[in-house]
Amino acid sequence: MAWKKAFVLGSAGVALLCNAAVASAQRTDAKAKTAKSASARAPAPQGMDAKTKRGQMLYQNRGCAGCHGIIGNAKGKYGAAPDLAGVTARRSNEWLHRWLKETDAMIASDETAMALVKQYNGAKMKIPKLSDNDIDAILAFMKTKGG
């Protein structure tokens, strides 16, 4: 129920909610790394290669799913951030990599990034540190979901 209070607070509350989700996800990701050797031995689900499976794990454990959906709603799963359906078709791979690595710099210089922040009432994405391989894996997973 605490998350409902954040929506009453407006964009500041939404930003806090998303930041809390990322922090929680980072703790979960650390736990997942300890189980990595066991999961690395497990075969990937039918139709999903290892990279895509890793992307799914990162999407869930790094907090992406806490604010974003990949289901085709205009404002995403919780209305806190854009829905990511079709994002890999709308944005270049280079743009997405830069957005996920240098969000603040893009908000200061990129018109699309500025428009997204304005559209979501100033809410800014808190980015956990992602390598290029992590981003490629997340994008591969998103593509399987229409992202």
C-alpha positions in Angstrom: 0.0 0.0 0.0 3.0 2.3 0.5 3.3 2.6 -3.3 -0.2 4.1 -3.6 1.0 7.0 -1.4 3.8 7.7 -3.8 1.3 8.3 -6.6 -0.5 10.8 -4.5 2.7 12.7 -4.0 3.0 13.3 -7.8 6.2 13.0 -9.9 8.5 13.4 -6.9 6.8 10.4 -5.2 7.0 8.4 -8.4 10.7 9.2 -8.7 11.2 8.0 -5.1 9.3 4.9 -5.8 11.3 4.0 -8.8 14.6 4.8 -7.0 13.5 2.5 -4.2 12.6 -0.2 -6.7 16.1 0.1 -8.3 17.8 -0.1 -4.9 15.8 -3.2 -4.0 16.5 -4.7 -7.4 20.3 -4.2 -6.9 20.2 -6.1 -3.6 18.2 -8.9 -5.4 20.7 -8.9 -8.2 23.6 -9.3 -5.8 21.8 -12.4 -4.4 21.2 -13.7 -7.9 24.9 -13.5 -8.7 25.6 -16.0 -5.9 23.2 -18.4 -7.6 24.7 -17.6 -11.0 26.7 -20.8 -11.3 23.7 -23.0 -10.8 21.6 -21.0 -13.3 24.4 -21.0 -15.8 24.2 -24.8 -15.9 20.5 -24.8 -16.4 19.4 -24.8 -20.1 17.7 -21.7 -21.5 13.9 -22.0 -22.0 12.8 -23.2 -25.4 13.2 -20.4 -27.9 15.2 -18.2 -25.6 19.0 -18.1 -25.9 21.3 -17.4 -23.0 21.7 -13.8 -23.8 18.0 -13.2 -23.9 17.5 -15.1 -20.6 20.2 -12.9 -19.0 18.3 -9.9 -20.3 15.1 -11.1 -18.7 16.9 -11.6 -15.4 18.4 -8.1 -15.6 15.1 -6.5 -16.6 13.5 -8.0 -13.5 16.3 -7.8 -11.0 17.7 -4.3 -11.9 14.3 -2.5 -11.3 13.2 -2.0 -14.9 9.9 -3.9 -14.4 9.1 -1.8 -11.3 8.4 1.3 -13.4 8.2 0.1 -17.0 5.9 -2.3 -18.8 6.4 -3.9 -22.2 2.7 -4.4 -22.8 1.6 -1.6 -25.1 0.1 0.8 -22.6 0.8 4.5 -23.3 2.2 5.2 -19.8 3.6 1.8 -18.8 2.8 -0.7 -16.3 2.3 1.6 -13.3 2.1 4.9 -15.1 5.4 5.9 -13.6 7.5 5.6 -16.8 7.0 5.0 -20.5 5.8 1.6 -21.6 8.7 0.0 -23.6 6.6 -1.8 -26.2 8.2 -1.0 -29.6 11.1 1.1 -28.1 13.7 -0.9 -30.0 12.0 0.0 -33.3 11.5 3.7 -32.3 15.1 4.3 -31.0 18.4 3.3 -32.4 20.6 0.8 -30.6 23.1 3.6 -30.0 20.5 5.9 -28.6 19.3 3.2 -26.1 22.8 2.4 -25.0 23.6 6.1 -24.4 20.2 6.6 -22.6 21.0 3.6 -20.3 24.5 4.7 -19.5 24.4 8.6 -19.6 20.8 9.4 -18.7 21.5 12.8 -17.1 23.7 13.9 -20.0 21.0 13.0 -22.5 18.4 14.8 -20.5 20.5 17.9 -20.8 21.2 17.6 -24.5 18.8 15.3 -26.3 15.4 16.7 -27.4 13.7 13.3 -27.2 15.1 12.7 -23.7 14.0 16.1 -22.6 10.5 15.5 -24.0 10.2 12.2 -22.1 11.1 13.8 -18.8 8.6 16.5 -19.4 5.9 14.0 -20.4 6.4 12.1 -17.2 6.3 15.2 -15.0 10.0 15.4 -14.3 10.4 11.8 -13.2 13.9 10.7 -14.0 15.2 7.1 -14.3 17.8 6.0 -11.8 20.1 3.8 -13.7 22.0 0.9 -12.1 25.4 0.5 -13.6 25.0 -1.6 -16.8 27.8 -2.8 -19.1 27.3 -2.8 -22.9 26.8 -6.6 -22.7 24.1 -6.1 -20.0 22.3 -3.5 -22.2 22.5 -5.8 -25.2 21.0 -8.6 -23.2 18.1 -6.4 -21.9 17.4 -5.1 -25.4 17.4 -8.7 -26.7 14.9 -9.7 -24.0 12.7 -6.6 -24.8 12.6 -7.5 -28.5 11.1 -10.9 -27.6 8.3 -9.0 -25.8 7.6 -6.5 -28.5 9.9 -3.9 -26.8 
